[in-house]
Structure formats: C-alpha cells, structure tokens
Amino acid sequence: MLLSVSADTSVKLWKSFDYTPDSFENADQFTNHCLMGSFVKKRDSGLQEVPTSASWVPSHPNMLVISYKNPLFCLFDRVTGRSKGHVKIDTDP
C-alpha cells in the first residue's frame, strides 16, 4: 500500500498490483481499481486542511497519522476513513 499527500488537500491510500498494458481501458479505470480510500480534514469554516505528511501508526496497523500545514495532527482509521481525533499545536509567533 502507498499513502500519498498533495497540496490539493488530498490524502489517498493506494494498493499496488501487477500491471499489464491490457488491464485497463483508460486512466479512470486504473485509478478506481487502485484507490482504497481518501482522508479529509475540514476546518470549522468548511475549508479543507492542506496535508504536509502522513505515516502509519506502527503499533496500530489500521491507523494513520496525518500532519497539516496549519499546525495540526489527525489520527484516521484506515478502514472507515474517519478521524479518530486531532491535536492542534499552539505556536509562538
């Protein structure tokens, strides 16, 4: 599995497989086959947070921790895609 983050606010979990040129008719079929889940954290205003990194939680294989540009860390359940909590970090300007 591959966990990716992007400045477009997306955090996605992908599965790998053996690819052959005739496996898919187009890129959308390929994406739909490989994408296992998306993880989104929204602010109270409804805007999505911009992720900066993501990692597995070693002691809990179904949990992911995602950090965001706004000093924030969120814990997500890989199976349900739901947030399990977050930590906001206060910074001194």
C-alpha positions in Angstrom: 0.0 0.0 0.0 1.1 3.6 -0.7 -0.1 6.6 1.3 0.1 9.9 -0.7 -0.5 13.6 0.3 -0.9 16.5 -2.0 -1.2 20.3 -1.9 -4.7 19.9 -3.4 -5.7 18.8 0.1 -6.0 15.1 -0.8 -4.6 12.2 1.3 -5.1 8.9 -0.5 -4.4 5.3 0.2 -3.5 3.2 -2.9 -3.0 -0.5 -3.4 -0.4 -1.9 -5.8 -0.9 -4.8 -8.2 0.8 -6.4 -11.2 0.1 -4.1 -14.2 -0.2 -5.3 -17.8 -0.9 -2.9 -20.6 -4.3 -4.5 -21.4 -5.5 -4.4 -17.8 -7.5 -1.2 -18.1 -9.1 0.7 -21.0 -8.4 4.2 -19.5 -6.8 6.0 -16.6 -10.1 6.3 -14.7 -10.4 2.5 -14.5 -6.8 2.3 -13.3 -7.4 4.9 -10.6 -10.7 3.4 -9.5 -9.0 0.0 -9.2 -6.1 1.2 -7.2 -7.6 3.8 -4.9 -8.5 2.3 -1.5 -9.5 5.4 0.4 -9.3 9.2 0.8 -8.9 11.1 4.1 -10.1 14.7 4.5 -9.9 17.0 7.5 -12.1 20.1 7.3 -11.9 23.3 9.3 -14.9 24.7 11.1 -15.3 27.1 8.2 -15.7 24.1 5.8 -12.4 24.6 4.1 -10.1 21.5 3.8 -6.8 21.5 5.6 -3.6 21.1 3.5 -1.6 18.0 4.4 2.1 18.0 4.7 2.9 14.4 5.6 1.3 11.1 6.5 2.5 7.9 8.2 1.3 4.6 9.6 1.0 4.2 13.3 3.4 1.3 13.9 1.5 -0.1 17.0 -1.9 0.1 15.2 -1.7 -1.0 11.5 -5.2 0.3 10.7 -4.4 3.8 11.9 -2.8 6.7 10.0 -1.4 10.0 11.4 -1.6 13.0 9.1 0.1 16.3 9.7 -1.2 19.6 8.1 0.2 23.0 7.2 -1.9 24.5 10.0 -0.1 23.1 13.0 -2.4 20.1 13.4 -2.1 16.3 13.6 -5.0 14.0 12.9 -5.4 10.3 13.6 -7.5 8.4 11.0 -8.9 4.9 10.9 -7.7 3.3 7.6 -10.7 1.1 7.2 -13.5 3.6 7.9 -11.7 6.7 6.7 -13.0 8.6 9.8 -11.0 10.8 12.0 -10.3 9.4 15.5 -9.1 12.7 16.9 -6.7 15.5 16.4 -4.0 17.6 18.2 -3.7 21.3 17.4 -0.3 22.7 18.3 -0.1 26.3 19.6 2.9 28.1 18.2 4.5 31.3 19.4 4.5 33.9 16.6 
